Amino acid sequence: MGNEFVSCSFLFLLFVMLAPGVTSNVLRLPSMDFAEKIEDDGHGHGHGHHSSHMHMGMGMGISNLANYDPTFTVMKDVQVGKTMPISFPYIDDLRPYQFLPREKTRHIPFSSKALPELRRYFSVTPGSKTDIAMKQTLDFCEKEPPRGEATACVTSFESLAEYARGIMGSDSEVGIVRSSLISSTTPTLQNYTVVESKEILTGKVIPCHAEPYVYAVYYCHFQVNTDNKLFMVSLRGENGERVDAVFLCHMDSSPWSEESKSLLRLGLKPGESEVCHFFPAYDLVVVPQ
């Protein structure tokens, strides 16, 4: 298999610009005749709640992945007037988070077995931070999915769309929601007050998290037979800056490990409560329209 995606037999094609700060885009689907079926040979994965939050970052403009620590909370805590400390990383270069065209990456292997070849191809020094991050991401994407989840590591708009349409239906129109960017003068961690909270959707939502790699890779996961809740929350920071933040609530934590970082942070056991968190601007959520 090439590097299109891991653990995904879902087929679907889509093109969309991932513009930070845009809260919703309708993604028009071309004919399936234009899509090329990708053979499946493995399973992508995470554990409990995971993603780039748990990975170390590497150089090449995506060191924010190493430093970002999401704010985990529960749904009732995000009410208008509520103040809480939240971390939003500053992004000075968006290029590492923008998908390359499929035709530029389709012949590059996306496999831990091909790591020696990948080092040579991208001129990566063995043992360097970039090398370690590449290996961690490849290993992460090749693990078995958590129980009850459909997962994929996607490397193009097309593979993201194939995965999403397999979940939402072959005739679905879908949209992408992302948090807005913060300015370079805004502290990455400060107190924010909730100005407005609007539920966007309850149902099939697909969170996707940027993973450290030499080009854009997103880990997407969907909890089967679970309706999650998605909000857009308007926040005002102590410095006066406003952030429109994507806020996702995983409504069923019962399949998660007791060692899940989010559950440990909240002092919860699997299944005791929903688990919610804000999204940095480099992550995204795919939703039906």
Backbone as CSV, one residue per row, in Angstrom:
resi,resn,N_x,N_y,N_z,CA_x,CA_y,CA_z,C_x,C_y,C_z
1,MET,0.839,-1.197,0.000,0.000,0.000,0.000,0.868,1.239,0.000
2,GLY,0.400,2.312,-0.581,1.097,3.579,-0.542,0.812,4.288,0.756
3,ASN,0.816,5.609,0.734,0.670,6.325,1.989,-0.682,6.988,2.108
4,GLU,-1.686,6.490,1.422,-2.970,7.192,1.424,-3.631,7.198,2.794
5,PHE,-3.849,6.059,3.369,-4.344,6.005,4.734,-4.234,4.582,5.231
6,VAL,-4.269,4.452,6.551,-4.127,3.160,7.180,-5.448,2.793,7.827
7,SER,-5.845,1.532,7.715,-7.061,1.015,8.331,-8.297,1.760,7.875
8,CYS,-8.545,1.750,6.598,-9.724,2.433,6.107,-10.169,1.806,4.806
9,SER,-11.339,1.149,4.847,-11.871,0.568,3.626,-12.967,1.448,3.054
10,PHE,-13.139,2.638,3.644,-14.190,3.549,3.221,-13.736,4.334,1.996
11,LEU,-14.623,4.479,1.014,-14.253,5.153,-0.218,-15.065,6.419,-0.433
12,PHE,-14.347,7.505,-0.856,-15.036,8.768,-1.037,-14.033,9.822,-1.468
13,LEU,-14.481,10.801,-2.258,-13.531,11.779,-2.766,-14.021,13.186,-2.491
14,LEU,-13.092,14.059,-2.158,-13.468,15.389,-1.746,-12.293,16.330,-1.901
15,PHE,-12.558,17.560,-2.322,-11.513,18.575,-2.303,-12.038,19.766,-1.502
16,VAL,-11.207,20.320,-0.599,-11.611,21.477,0.198,-10.368,22.180,0.720
17,MET,-10.412,23.478,0.814,-9.316,24.220,1.420,-9.546,24.260,2.917
18,LEU,-8.500,23.980,3.697,-8.611,23.972,5.154,-8.184,25.336,5.677
19,ALA,-9.044,26.301,5.577,-8.690,27.647,6.001,-8.968,27.828,7.475
20,PRO,-7.944,28.058,8.325,-8.192,28.265,9.739,-9.109,29.444,9.965
21,GLY,-9.981,29.312,10.974,-10.908,30.376,11.287,-12.219,30.250,10.550
22,VAL,-12.269,29.431,9.513,-13.522,29.187,8.806,-14.282,28.129,9.572
23,THR,-15.473,28.456,10.013,-16.178,27.541,10.892,-16.919,26.460,10.144
24,SER,-17.230,26.644,8.882,-17.917,25.584,8.153,-17.802,25.803,6.664
25,ASN,-17.492,24.739,5.952,-17.474,24.768,4.495,-18.269,23.592,3.987
26,VAL,-19.111,23.818,2.986,-19.797,22.701,2.354,-18.854,22.104,1.329
27,LEU,-18.633,20.825,1.416,-17.709,20.152,0.527,-18.490,19.388,-0.520
28,ARG,-18.412,19.811,-1.778,-19.140,19.163,-2.866,-18.391,17.922,-3.321
29,LEU,-19.082,16.833,-3.498,-18.438,15.567,-3.820,-18.468,15.316,-5.322
30,PRO,-17.287,15.087,-5.937,-17.256,14.711,-7.347,-17.762,13.292,-7.538
31,SER,-17.867,12.889,-8.779,-18.292,11.537,-9.093,-17.301,10.519,-8.548
32,MET,-17.800,9.367,-8.097,-16.924,8.328,-7.612,-16.046,7.763,-8.716
33,ASP,-16.412,7.990,-9.993,-15.572,7.517,-11.091,-14.194,8.173,-11.053
34,PHE,-14.119,9.331,-10.394,-12.868,10.068,-10.330,-11.955,9.521,-9.249
35,ALA,-12.531,8.767,-8.318,-11.742,8.241,-7.195,-11.121,6.920,-7.567
36,GLU,-9.957,6.683,-7.025,-9.286,5.404,-7.228,-9.336,4.625,-5.931
37,LYS,-9.814,3.391,-6.003,-9.931,2.579,-4.800,-8.548,2.261,-4.237
38,ILE,-8.417,2.375,-2.926,-7.167,2.093,-2.257,-7.274,0.747,-1.549
39,GLU,-6.318,-0.140,-1.812,-6.309,-1.439,-1.162,-5.950,-1.257,0.303
40,ASP,-6.604,-2.019,1.177,-6.378,-1.911,2.607,-5.489,-3.046,3.079
41,ASP,-4.429,-2.720,3.847,-3.562,-3.788,4.330,-3.229,-3.677,5.808
42,GLY,-3.927,-2.838,6.536,-3.576,-2.710,7.944,-4.612,-1.931,8.700
43,HIS,-4.290,-1.608,9.918,-5.238,-0.908,10.783,-4.544,0.240,11.483
44,GLY,-5.168,1.404,11.364,-4.673,2.543,12.120,-5.249,2.523,13.513
45,HIS,-4.799,3.476,14.343,-5.208,3.281,15.725,-4.832,4.402,16.675
46,GLY,-5.464,4.325,17.840,-5.044,5.089,19.004,-5.505,4.342,20.212
47,HIS,-5.611,4.998,21.349,-6.094,4.305,22.539,-6.777,5.319,23.426
48,GLY,-8.023,5.007,23.822,-8.777,5.962,24.612,-8.903,7.247,23.821
49,HIS,-8.540,8.367,24.443,-8.421,9.604,23.672,-6.955,9.903,23.533
50,HIS,-6.513,10.221,22.339,-5.127,10.102,21.953,-4.758,11.248,21.050
51,SER,-4.223,10.936,19.877,-3.916,11.886,18.832,-2.610,12.590,19.045
52,SER,-2.476,13.693,18.283,-1.247,14.469,18.347,-0.975,14.980,19.745
53,HIS,-2.006,15.074,20.572,-1.782,15.541,21.935,-0.775,14.650,22.648
54,MET,-0.743,13.372,22.292,0.100,12.431,22.999,1.447,12.215,22.320
55,HIS,1.616,12.767,21.135,2.854,12.541,20.388,3.844,13.665,20.631
56,MET,5.124,13.338,20.495,6.114,14.401,20.531,6.147,15.075,19.173
57,GLY,6.416,16.360,19.165,6.528,17.056,17.892,7.930,16.917,17.335
58,MET,8.104,17.395,16.126,9.435,17.412,15.550,9.671,18.798,15.006
59,GLY,10.815,18.998,14.379,11.124,20.295,13.819,10.255,20.568,12.618
60,MET,10.786,21.206,11.627,10.117,21.419,10.352,8.799,22.162,10.514
61,GLY,8.759,23.074,11.524,7.600,23.955,11.626,6.436,23.408,12.394
62,ILE,6.532,22.227,13.017,5.377,21.698,13.741,5.726,21.358,15.179
63,SER,6.606,22.128,15.777,6.982,21.874,17.163,5.823,22.126,18.115
64,ASN,4.789,22.858,17.661,3.613,23.057,18.519,2.998,21.736,18.946
65,LEU,3.140,20.708,18.115,2.572,19.410,18.467,3.209,18.859,19.734
66,ALA,4.452,19.237,19.995,5.146,18.734,21.173,4.661,19.431,22.427
67,ASN,4.233,20.670,22.297,3.965,21.503,23.466,2.487,21.608,23.817
68,TYR,1.620,21.292,22.878,0.200,21.499,23.138,-0.339,20.481,24.122
69,ASP,-1.035,20.956,25.120,-1.652,20.100,26.126,-3.117,20.502,26.210
70,PRO,-4.024,19.684,25.716,-5.424,20.097,25.632,-6.069,20.267,26.991
71,THR,-7.072,21.120,27.030,-7.858,21.321,28.232,-9.027,20.357,28.214
72,PHE,-8.980,19.355,29.075,-10.081,18.400,29.177,-11.078,18.900,30.209
73,THR,-12.346,18.714,29.912,-13.381,19.148,30.830,-14.642,18.342,30.544
74,VAL,-15.745,18.724,31.154,-17.030,18.093,30.881,-17.980,19.171,30.358
75,MET,-19.067,18.742,29.764,-19.933,19.644,29.014,-20.510,20.771,29.873
76,LYS,-20.884,20.449,31.104,-21.553,21.456,31.939,-20.622,22.596,32.364
77,ASP,-19.319,22.372,32.224,-18.371,23.398,32.648,-18.205,24.525,31.640
78,VAL,-18.705,24.337,30.416,-18.574,25.382,29.397,-19.906,26.121,29.285
79,GLN,-20.074,27.068,30.182,-21.284,27.882,30.223,-20.900,29.342,30.063
80,VAL,-21.809,30.130,29.511,-21.545,31.555,29.318,-21.207,32.197,30.658
81,GLY,-20.119,32.937,30.669,-19.651,33.587,31.887,-18.599,32.805,32.644
82,LYS,-18.433,31.534,32.314,-17.444,30.694,32.974,-16.045,31.088,32.531
83,THR,-15.095,31.143,33.473,-13.705,31.437,33.169,-12.845,30.239,33.523
84,MET,-11.926,29.890,32.610,-11.049,28.742,32.846,-9.749,28.934,32.085
85,PRO,-8.658,28.333,32.556,-7.407,28.389,31.794,-7.453,27.427,30.620
86,ILE,-7.104,27.919,29.427,-7.119,27.101,28.216,-5.841,27.380,27.434
87,SER,-5.283,26.346,26.850,-4.074,26.475,26.037,-4.431,26.405,24.558
88,PHE,-4.030,27.431,23.795,-4.127,27.427,22.334,-2.752,27.755,21.774
89,PRO,-2.130,26.843,21.040,-0.785,27.125,20.526,-0.801,28.161,19.413
90,TYR,0.248,28.976,19.390,0.424,29.924,18.295,1.032,29.198,17.110
91,ILE,0.483,29.425,15.918,0.963,28.781,14.694,1.506,29.862,13.773
92,ASP,2.822,29.810,13.545,3.417,30.828,12.686,3.614,30.355,11.260
93,ASP,3.423,29.066,11.020,3.598,28.521,9.674,2.555,27.431,9.462
94,LEU,1.607,27.681,8.587,0.508,26.732,8.360,0.869,25.619,7.380
95,ARG,1.975,25.747,6.684,2.280,24.789,5.633,2.369,23.337,6.117
96,PRO,2.932,23.075,7.294,3.001,21.667,7.730,1.645,21.021,7.959
97,TYR,0.587,21.824,8.076,-0.743,21.292,8.345,-1.615,21.239,7.099
98,GLN,-1.060,21.581,5.951,-1.815,21.583,4.707,-1.479,20.332,3.906
99,PHE,-2.521,19.616,3.485,-2.312,18.387,2.732,-1.586,18.650,1.421
100,LEU,-0.687,17.744,1.076,-0.124,17.722,-0.259,-1.105,17.024,-1.202
101,PRO,-1.057,17.311,-2.492,-1.920,16.594,-3.435,-1.584,15.103,-3.422
102,ARG,-2.592,14.275,-3.623,-2.384,12.825,-3.614,-1.329,12.399,-4.634
103,GLU,-1.322,13.049,-5.783,-0.377,12.615,-6.811,1.072,12.845,-6.400
104,LYS,1.308,13.725,-5.406,2.673,13.979,-4.947,3.128,12.991,-3.876
105,THR,2.188,12.316,-3.226,2.556,11.442,-2.114,2.167,9.982,-2.307
106,ARG,1.372,9.676,-3.319,0.776,8.351,-3.430,1.809,7.251,-3.609
107,HIS,2.966,7.563,-4.159,3.979,6.538,-4.401,5.022,6.465,-3.283
108,ILE,4.845,7.300,-2.256,5.756,7.257,-1.115,5.170,6.306,-0.079
109,PRO,5.881,5.276,0.337,5.321,4.327,1.305,5.030,5.006,2.644
110,PHE,3.961,4.585,3.277,3.611,5.074,4.611,3.570,3.854,5.520
111,SER,4.746,3.422,5.952,4.868,2.178,6.692,6.138,2.205,7.522
112,SER,6.071,1.680,8.733,7.262,1.621,9.574,8.327,0.726,8.959
113,LYS,7.917,-0.278,8.173,8.878,-1.155,7.520,9.714,-0.401,6.483
114,ALA,9.143,0.685,5.980,9.837,1.461,4.948,10.623,2.624,5.536
115,LEU,10.794,2.663,6.866,11.455,3.808,7.488,12.871,4.043,6.954
116,PRO,13.690,3.006,6.750,15.021,3.272,6.170,14.940,3.972,4.810
117,GLU,14.001,3.528,3.979,13.813,4.161,2.670,13.341,5.598,2.825
118,LEU,12.438,5.829,3.777,11.910,7.170,4.005,13.010,8.110,4.505
119,ARG,13.889,7.606,5.362,15.013,8.440,5.833,15.850,8.921,4.656
120,ARG,16.144,7.995,3.739,16.955,8.379,2.586,16.214,9.368,1.700
121,TYR,14.937,9.105,1.481,14.140,9.937,0.569,14.034,11.373,1.087
122,PHE,13.832,11.531,2.413,13.640,12.858,2.991,14.903,13.392,3.656
123,SER,16.022,12.686,3.501,17.306,13.119,4.077,17.185,13.347,5.584
124,VAL,16.635,12.369,6.265,16.432,12.435,7.716,17.543,11.648,8.405
125,THR,18.178,12.254,9.380,19.264,11.611,10.115,18.703,10.626,11.128
126,PRO,19.148,9.371,11.107,18.678,8.400,12.105,18.926,8.902,13.529
127,GLY,17.918,8.764,14.382,18.044,9.192,15.768,17.727,10.648,16.010
128,SER,17.506,11.433,14.953,17.149,12.847,15.118,15.707,12.981,15.604
129,LYS,15.354,14.182,16.024,13.987,14.414,16.489,12.978,14.107,15.388
130,THR,13.316,14.495,14.167,12.422,14.216,13.047,12.271,12.721,12.843
131,ASP,13.356,11.999,12.921,13.329,10.548,12.747,12.482,9.886,13.827
132,ILE,12.672,10.297,15.070,11.905,9.720,16.179,10.415,9.999,16.008
133,ALA,10.090,11.235,15.609,8.679,11.592,15.419,8.058,10.794,14.281
134,MET,8.791,10.629,13.179,8.283,9.828,12.061,7.983,8.408,12.509
135,LYS,8.917,7.803,13.224,8.723,6.431,13.677,7.532,6.320,14.611
136,GLN,7.395,7.267,15.547,6.276,7.225,16.477,4.942,7.345,15.743
137,THR,4.886,8.233,14.762,3.634,8.396,14.018,3.311,7.152,13.198
138,LEU,4.294,6.587,12.534,4.050,5.370,11.756,3.607,4.218,12.662
139,ASP,4.290,4.038,13.788,3.898,2.977,14.729,2.486,3.214,15.248
140,PHE,2.191,4.454,15.564,0.870,4.825,16.075,-0.217,4.500,15.051
141,CYS,0.040,4.830,13.801,-0.962,4.620,12.760,-1.155,3.146,12.412
142,GLU,-0.199,2.313,12.755,-0.282,0.897,12.410,-0.862,0.035,13.532
143,LYS,-1.141,0.623,14.670,-1.716,-0.152,15.766,-3.175,-0.482,15.488
144,GLU,-3.670,-1.515,16.155,-5.066,-1.893,16.012,-5.967,-0.785,16.549
145,PRO,-7.121,-0.548,15.935,-8.036,0.490,16.432,-8.563,0.125,17.811
146,PRO,-8.909,1.118,18.611,-9.575,0.833,19.880,-10.906,0.132,19.628
147,ARG,-11.360,-0.608,20.597,-12.636,-1.316,20.472,-13.757,-0.313,20.178
148,GLY,-14.532,-0.612,19.139,-15.676,0.224,18.804,-15.349,1.479,18.016
149,GLU,-14.106,1.603,17.513,-13.741,2.789,16.745,-13.297,2.416,15.337
150,ALA,-13.597,3.312,14.403,-13.072,3.230,13.047,-12.052,4.348,12.907
151,THR,-10.808,3.995,12.606,-9.738,4.977,12.587,-9.015,4.975,11.246
152,ALA,-8.323,6.076,10.973,-7.513,6.168,9.762,-6.473,7.253,9.938
153,CYS,-5.281,7.028,9.402,-4.288,8.083,9.251,-4.326,8.511,7.792
154,VAL,-4.733,9.744,7.551,-4.948,10.211,6.187,-3.865,11.203,5.808
155,THR,-3.500,11.192,4.527,-2.398,12.022,4.055,-2.787,12.926,2.890
156,SER,-4.078,12.980,2.575,-4.539,13.842,1.487,-6.010,14.160,1.707
157,PHE,-6.500,15.207,1.018,-7.926,15.504,1.061,-8.739,14.303,0.592
158,GLU,-8.215,13.642,-0.435,-8.947,12.523,-1.009,-9.117,11.382,-0.029
159,SER,-8.039,11.035,0.683,-8.153,9.934,1.629,-8.982,10.330,2.852
160,LEU,-8.916,11.596,3.255,-9.792,12.073,4.316,-11.250,11.927,3.904
161,ALA,-11.530,12.292,2.671,-12.897,12.248,2.178,-13.398,10.826,2.009
162,GLU,-12.535,9.928,1.561,-12.918,8.522,1.425,-13.325,7.943,2.769
163,TYR,-12.544,8.243,3.756,-12.838,7.784,5.113,-14.160,8.365,5.624
164,ALA,-14.342,9.667,5.459,-15.531,10.328,5.990,-16.802,9.857,5.298
165,ARG,-16.754,9.704,3.989,-17.961,9.302,3.288,-18.351,7.868,3.635
166,GLY,-17.363,7.017,3.925,-17.676,5.663,4.355,-18.455,5.634,5.648
167,ILE,-18.270,6.646,6.485,-18.992,6.735,7.751,-20.329,7.436,7.573
168,MET,-20.348,8.499,6.796,-21.528,9.358,6.729,-22.457,9.043,5.572
169,GLY,-22.030,8.202,4.649,-22.876,7.850,3.522,-22.307,8.346,2.215
170,SER,-22.512,7.557,1.163,-21.880,7.840,-0.120,-22.384,9.123,-0.776
171,ASP,-23.584,9.567,-0.419,-24.140,10.780,-1.020,-24.034,11.985,-0.099
172,SER,-23.274,11.856,0.976,-23.214,12.916,1.979,-22.472,14.141,1.483
173,GLU,-22.964,15.301,1.895,-22.178,16.514,1.832,-21.607,16.719,3.229
174,VAL,-20.352,17.101,3.293,-19.721,17.239,4.596,-19.059,18.594,4.721
175,GLY,-18.829,18.992,5.947,-18.153,20.255,6.214,-17.013,20.051,7.182
176,ILE,-16.126,21.005,7.231,-15.001,20.974,8.159,-15.111,22.176,9.087
177,VAL,-14.917,21.942,10.373,-14.876,23.040,11.337,-13.504,23.055,11.992
178,ARG,-12.996,24.271,12.209,-11.696,24.453,12.850,-11.763,25.651,13.771
179,SER,-10.919,25.647,14.776,-10.786,26.812,15.649,-10.052,27.924,14.920
180,SER,-10.285,29.153,15.349,-9.586,30.285,14.754,-8.165,30.375,15.308
181,LEU,-7.314,31.062,14.589,-5.926,31.251,14.997,-5.817,32.323,16.072
182,ILE,-4.822,32.180,16.939,-4.515,33.256,17.879,-3.375,34.084,17.303
183,SER,-3.246,35.315,17.792,-2.176,36.191,17.310,-0.872,35.867,18.033
184,SER,0.222,36.378,17.493,1.538,36.100,18.069,1.715,36.748,19.434
185,THR,0.894,37.738,19.762,1.009,38.426,21.053,0.148,37.779,22.136
186,THR,-0.643,36.781,21.768,-1.523,36.134,22.745,-0.776,35.013,23.469
187,PRO,-0.832,34.980,24.804,-0.184,33.881,25.529,-0.782,32.543,25.115
188,THR,0.061,31.514,25.014,-0.463,30.198,24.638,-1.339,29.614,25.737
189,LEU,-1.137,30.045,26.964,-1.987,29.615,28.074,-2.424,30.847,28.846
190,GLN,-3.731,31.040,28.933,-4.275,32.143,29.715,-5.707,31.806,30.088
191,ASN,-6.286,32.626,30.964,-7.693,32.453,31.312,-8.573,32.993,30.192
192,TYR,-9.593,32.208,29.847,-10.597,32.619,28.869,-11.975,32.581,29.509
193,THR,-12.802,33.535,29.114,-14.192,33.567,29.572,-15.105,33.200,28.408
194,VAL,-16.072,32.327,28.684,-17.014,31.900,27.656,-17.997,33.036,27.372
195,VAL,-17.995,33.526,26.130,-18.895,34.597,25.709,-20.170,34.019,25.094
196,GLU,-20.004,32.950,24.311,-21.141,32.305,23.663,-20.778,30.853,23.400
197,SER,-21.763,29.982,23.528,-21.558,28.568,23.231,-22.733,28.090,22.391
198,LYS,-22.431,27.596,21.195,-23.479,27.172,20.273,-23.235,25.735,19.847
199,GLU,-24.236,24.867,20.058,-24.112,23.492,19.609,-24.276,23.446,18.093
200,ILE,-23.299,22.875,17.431,-23.333,22.746,15.977,-24.050,21.474,15.562
201,LEU,-23.794,20.394,16.298,-24.269,19.096,15.844,-24.217,18.084,16.966
202,THR,-25.216,17.193,16.973,-25.146,15.960,17.750,-25.272,14.819,16.760
203,GLY,-24.300,13.923,16.744,-24.377,12.818,15.799,-23.015,12.389,15.331
204,LYS,-22.915,12.124,14.030,-21.678,11.621,13.454,-20.705,12.768,13.202
205,VAL,-19.739,12.880,14.066,-18.678,13.857,13.896,-17.346,13.107,13.941
206,ILE,-16.400,13.547,13.134,-15.122,12.848,13.014,-13.992,13.798,13.378
207,PRO,-13.424,13.663,14.560,-12.265,14.483,14.905,-11.002,13.953,14.231
208,CYS,-10.180,14.879,13.758,-8.915,14.528,13.107,-7.809,15.393,13.696
209,HIS,-6.702,14.749,14.045,-5.628,15.420,14.758,-4.336,15.355,13.958
210,ALA,-3.671,16.494,13.826,-2.406,16.559,13.102,-1.344,15.747,13.836
211,GLU,-0.609,14.951,13.083,0.448,14.122,13.647,1.810,14.594,13.133
212,PRO,2.852,14.514,13.946,4.175,14.975,13.496,4.765,14.064,12.442
213,TYR,5.057,14.637,11.301,5.599,13.868,10.185,6.264,14.843,9.223
214,VAL,6.866,14.340,8.169,7.554,15.211,7.220,6.601,15.895,6.255
215,TYR,5.361,15.480,6.219,4.299,16.186,5.519,3.018,15.962,6.309
216,ALA,1.915,16.584,5.888,0.693,16.578,6.691,0.088,15.175,6.800
217,VAL,-0.081,14.720,8.031,-0.762,13.465,8.337,-1.763,13.763,9.444
218,TYR,-2.997,13.319,9.242,-4.030,13.501,10.263,-4.548,12.144,10.718
219,TYR,-4.650,11.991,12.024,-5.252,10.799,12.607,-6.725,11.094,12.866
220,CYS,-7.612,10.365,12.205,-9.055,10.551,12.343,-9.651,9.335,13.040
221,HIS,-10.618,9.578,13.904,-11.231,8.452,14.612,-12.723,8.716,14.817
222,PHE,-13.482,7.659,14.730,-14.939,7.740,14.859,-15.408,6.615,15.765
223,GLN,-16.140,6.980,16.813,-16.656,6.000,17.755,-18.002,5.490,17.234
224,VAL,-18.016,4.230,16.802,-19.196,3.641,16.170,-20.362,3.585,17.149
225,ASN,-21.562,3.870,16.631,-22.806,3.804,17.418,-22.819,4.762,18.599
226,THR,-22.100,5.866,18.469,-22.091,6.889,19.514,-22.328,8.252,18.886
227,ASP,-23.284,8.992,19.425,-23.549,10.351,18.966,-22.797,11.328,19.863
228,ASN,-21.785,11.970,19.313,-21.037,12.966,20.072,-21.608,14.354,19.831
229,LYS,-21.218,15.301,20.659,-21.724,16.662,20.555,-20.588,17.606,20.189
230,LEU,-20.886,18.496,19.238,-19.893,19.446,18.761,-20.411,20.864,18.965
231,PHE,-19.562,21.712,19.526,-19.920,23.100,19.818,-18.898,24.042,19.190
232,MET,-19.346,25.262,18.889,-18.441,26.355,18.610,-18.572,27.328,19.778
233,VAL,-17.454,27.535,20.461,-17.468,28.344,21.680,-16.669,29.617,21.437
234,SER,-17.305,30.763,21.653,-16.629,32.048,21.539,-16.030,32.393,22.895
235,LEU,-14.714,32.624,22.896,-13.980,32.877,24.135,-13.314,34.249,24.091
236,ARG,-13.232,34.897,25.249,-12.487,36.157,25.361,-11.349,35.949,26.350
237,GLY,-10.122,36.153,25.865,-8.959,35.962,26.712,-8.729,37.138,27.642
238,GLU,-7.872,36.924,28.617,-7.523,38.005,29.547,-6.890,39.185,28.824
239,ASN,-6.243,38.912,27.710,-5.627,40.003,26.940,-6.609,40.673,26.001
240,GLY,-7.872,40.226,26.019,-8.915,40.834,25.199,-9.140,40.172,23.860
241,GLU,-8.271,39.263,23.460,-8.428,38.622,22.154,-9.558,37.600,22.184
242,ARG,-10.307,37.551,21.091,-11.397,36.591,20.954,-10.933,35.379,20.154
243,VAL,-11.377,34.208,20.576,-11.093,32.969,19.874,-12.412,32.230,19.672
244,ASP,-12.682,31.813,18.441,-13.810,30.935,18.157,-13.274,29.508,18.151
245,ALA,-13.604,28.765,19.195,-12.952,27.481,19.424,-13.918,26.319,19.209
246,VAL,-13.422,25.299,18.488,-14.158,24.047,18.351,-14.060,23.286,19.669
247,PHE,-15.206,22.806,20.133,-15.293,22.114,21.422,-16.079,20.829,21.198
248,LEU,-15.429,19.692,21.403,-16.036,18.388,21.117,-16.221,17.606,22.406
249,CYS,-17.403,16.996,22.549,-17.694,16.139,23.694,-17.876,14.701,23.226
250,HIS,-17.000,13.828,23.711,-17.134,12.387,23.477,-18.121,11.864,24.518
251,MET,-19.294,11.458,24.060,-20.387,11.188,24.985,-20.319,9.810,25.637
252,ASP,-19.488,8.925,25.126,-19.373,7.590,25.715,-17.901,7.254,25.907
253,SER,-17.438,7.327,27.130,-16.045,7.013,27.437,-15.870,5.590,27.956
254,SER,-16.926,4.797,27.923,-16.853,3.447,28.499,-15.814,2.543,27.830
255,PRO,-15.534,2.689,26.503,-14.521,1.809,25.908,-13.081,2.226,26.213
256,TRP,-12.878,3.374,26.829,-11.534,3.908,26.993,-10.772,3.199,28.105
257,SER,-9.481,3.251,28.026,-8.616,2.684,29.057,-8.676,3.530,30.326
258,GLU,-8.538,2.879,31.470,-8.481,3.614,32.728,-7.248,4.502,32.797
259,GLU,-6.262,4.206,31.952,-5.048,5.007,31.915,-5.127,6.155,30.914
260,SER,-6.302,6.353,30.317,-6.477,7.450,29.375,-6.125,8.771,30.041
261,LYS,-5.316,9.562,29.355,-4.862,10.837,29.909,-6.035,11.737,30.294
262,SER,-7.056,11.773,29.443,-8.190,12.648,29.704,-8.959,12.211,30.946
263,LEU,-9.185,10.903,31.107,-9.905,10.411,32.281,-9.111,10.648,33.555
264,LEU,-7.807,10.426,33.489,-6.966,10.660,34.666,-6.989,12.123,35.068
265,ARG,-6.947,13.011,34.078,-6.981,14.449,34.374,-8.268,14.846,35.099
266,LEU,-9.359,14.235,34.682,-10.660,14.601,35.239,-11.029,13.779,36.465
267,GLY,-10.202,12.800,36.826,-10.507,11.959,37.974,-11.700,11.059,37.734
268,LEU,-11.855,10.598,36.491,-13.010,9.786,36.116,-12.585,8.374,35.751
269,LYS,-13.542,7.475,35.806,-13.356,6.121,35.302,-14.105,5.992,33.982
270,PRO,-13.733,5.036,33.149,-14.416,4.873,31.858,-15.931,4.743,32.030
271,GLY,-16.685,5.520,31.253,-18.133,5.457,31.269,-18.813,6.331,32.294
272,GLU,-18.063,6.972,33.180,-18.684,7.785,34.226,-19.240,9.101,33.700
273,SER,-18.640,9.618,32.633,-19.056,10.926,32.132,-18.579,11.091,30.704
274,GLU,-19.190,12.049,30.019,-18.622,12.471,28.748,-17.284,13.161,29.010
275,VAL,-16.439,13.212,27.992,-15.156,13.905,28.078,-15.078,14.887,26.918
276,CYS,-14.788,16.140,27.246,-14.783,17.194,26.233,-13.419,17.883,26.192
277,HIS,-13.124,18.487,25.058,-11.888,19.264,24.953,-11.980,20.243,23.804
278,PHE,-11.173,21.308,23.903,-11.057,22.280,22.829,-10.048,21.798,21.802
279,PHE,-10.201,22.298,20.574,-9.307,21.925,19.483,-8.372,23.078,19.155
280,PRO,-7.082,22.795,18.980,-6.189,23.826,18.430,-6.512,24.037,16.953
281,ALA,-6.017,25.119,16.395,-6.371,25.471,15.013,-5.828,24.496,13.995
282,TYR,-4.783,23.721,14.352,-4.232,22.797,13.360,-4.980,21.476,13.309
283,ASP,-5.872,21.194,14.252,-6.725,20.022,14.185,-8.045,20.402,13.516
284,LEU,-8.845,19.414,13.164,-10.101,19.703,12.481,-11.143,18.660,12.833
285,VAL,-12.406,18.982,12.544,-13.522,18.058,12.732,-14.330,18.024,11.446
286,VAL,-14.622,16.829,10.969,-15.457,16.653,9.770,-16.871,16.364,10.224
287,VAL,-17.848,17.070,9.624,-19.244,16.941,10.026,-20.130,16.800,8.788
288,PRO,-21.280,16.144,8.934,-22.237,16.122,7.811,-22.943,17.462,7.703
289,GLN,-23.356,17.813,6.472,-24.082,19.065,6.254,-25.569,18.780,6.044
